[in-house]
Amino acid sequence: MKHNAPLMRHLRRFALSLSIFATAFATQSVRAERFGPINATAIPIYESHGYTTMAGYTAGLVRLKNEDKTNPHYIRIGAPLHSEGYSREAVLSSNSRRLELAPDQTADIWIYRPAISLYNNAVTIEVDGDSRDLYNSIWVGDHESPNRDEYHYRSHGHNYSPLSVLFSQKVSNQDKGEIEDKIHNMTEYSPVLVRSALNSKAWPTSWLAHSQFEMIMMTELEYDEMTPAGKAAISDYIASGGCFWIIPEDKKDAENNRGARNRVLQVPDKYKPLSEIIGFGEFRYSYLSDPSISMSSHRDVISRVASRVKSRNLCKSPNRANDEMPVVDKTTVPVRTILVLLIGYAILIGPALQFFLMKKRRRIWMLWLVPAASIGICVTVLIWSLFSEGIYGHMQMQLVTVIDQPAGRASTLGWAGYYSPLTDSDGLRFSSDTMLQPQLAFDYRMGRESRSLAIDWTSGQHLTTGWLLSREPIHFRLQKVEQRREKLIFRRTDNDAIEVTNALSAEVTDLYVRFDDNRCHKIVRIGAGETVTLNTDVVLPTNYRSSALLDIYLNSSQELPNVNHISRQYLTLLGPMMYVAKVEGHPFVNAGMTNPSTNSSATVVIGRFEEER
């Protein structure tokens, strides 16, 4: 098989060339379409068609222009807007957004959708109530159905899951072929190589657009040309767990140092902020085809990227997810209790009542006693159900948040579970920068009816219908990256004491902090807004491990990020000028549910700080 590697490499590159040619021919048909006073154009953002993704969000771009010079128009754009069909699996039937377009205004509208199958790929635009489908679909890649639980994964093996890589426009075909060969030779995954159709200046400003890719490769010049918002999206992508690789432009340094096999390429100062990002991903600055770079260096990076594939692609069934993180103690209908109640009612309303009325010689009372007993039993069941479960929902979150206080960035990873005794018409609400991976895998051994789901992106990410059903728990693996100002403030006083102020807007129950020395200091509790003095007498040795954050990321699909367990691993998480805090609640993620009756949530906060005076 190894002898056929060059032949297979050429065949893959030939197939890639044909795909690019077909794509270039296909994009000729992209044109603006008229929807009354609105011109709409589906903008291609990738040059590869037909690839399949199983995690993250897929992005699409539509350009709208209001040709009316005097009047604004109200638009609803959906991909899809509304569709019907039948499937045994969860299907996204509506994914829409409402907006108002001012007179003579042009707007680029980014649309995102999670890893859920669609009934159809149509893009529908509704202008002032009149709707019609767009000729070109914005969905280039197709999401695999979320029916890949652990049993299915073990049956099909690792090769079933693709490793997706996004290339910018100016990355050479040689570099593209190099990374393809390295992935083939160093991992057991099949690479999915996608080239961007957009100039780097037009790249999206939300990290959700990049979340479907395990790696992004870009030339140095293209990154320098990006807008500040585009660069911020790349930084958020790194913090969320992605690998961003910059290929240097000038190769003279590589030509002059071919003898140094283990040479480490110096990262320029302008890219130091990327290399210093703390989170679940990593930044790489090196050549691909430079023989002076150690092969083991590339192998380590690619193996870490490959290790993220399984973590991102696995999806659990609702029953399995609820077994691992039960939101409430019992979700099944109490059949035995209801059966006993019905049998007692039948005996009471039948022979017992007949015997009683015969003794009283009042059999005519059956006309009002039977309806009264029926009403009474119904009221009893209703009161019992209200007192046992209530009318409000229940929720639980287990989260890990990494805060880069100097950069003001917070990256959150974890699980959220919801349960409602009644179907909640308001659904669930999250911010627009939260990536949700619903655990709705179809369990062929248990069976489950279809779910028709809808999302409204008008104000944040509103999961409207089909998500929160009566007595049906639902779980999400979620990630969120955003700019946040919450932090712990460490201030050294004039007498060389250290004061800690809790500005995390939540109570801290355990805090471990490490300064430049190799010692860990502990504080038991700090209330929200309180300031305490650090007790330097309580010191512990540290055993910092740089891969500890990556381990949390990789394990997040297999098991819940148990807050108590992670907080006990603080010695491996504490690098210089870092802290680990156990926090009650979920201060960095929206609750999702309105007025839950119970909210058993906790967060581990891992932060990097700078000492203040």
Protein Blocks (a to p, Z undefined) as FASTA:
>chain_A
ZZmmmmmmmmmmmmmmmmmmmmmmmmmmgccddehjaccddddfbfbehiacfedjdddd
dddddfbfkbccdddddddfbdcdddfbdcdfbdcddddddehiacdddddddddddfbf
cdcddeehiacddfbacblbdcddffbcfklmmmnojmlpccdddddfklcfklmmmmmm
mmmmmmcbdcdddddfbdfklgcfbfklmmmpfbdcddfklmmmpcfklmmmmmmmmmno
pacddddfblmlmmmmmmmmmbccdddfklmmmmmpgcjbdcddddfklmkbcfklmmmm
mmmmmmmmmmmmpccdfklmmmmmcfbfblcdcfklmmmmmmmmmmmmmmmmmmmmmmno
paklmmmmmmmmmmmmmmmmmmmmmmmnojbdcddddddddddfknopacdddddddddf
bdcfklpaddfkbccdddfbccfknopadddddddfkgojadfehklcghiacddddddd
dddfbdcdddddfkopacdddfehpacfbdcdddfblcdcddfbdcehiacdddfklccd
ddddfklmmmmmmmmmmpccdfklmmmmmmmmmcghiacdddehjfkbcehiahifbdcd
dddddddddddZZ
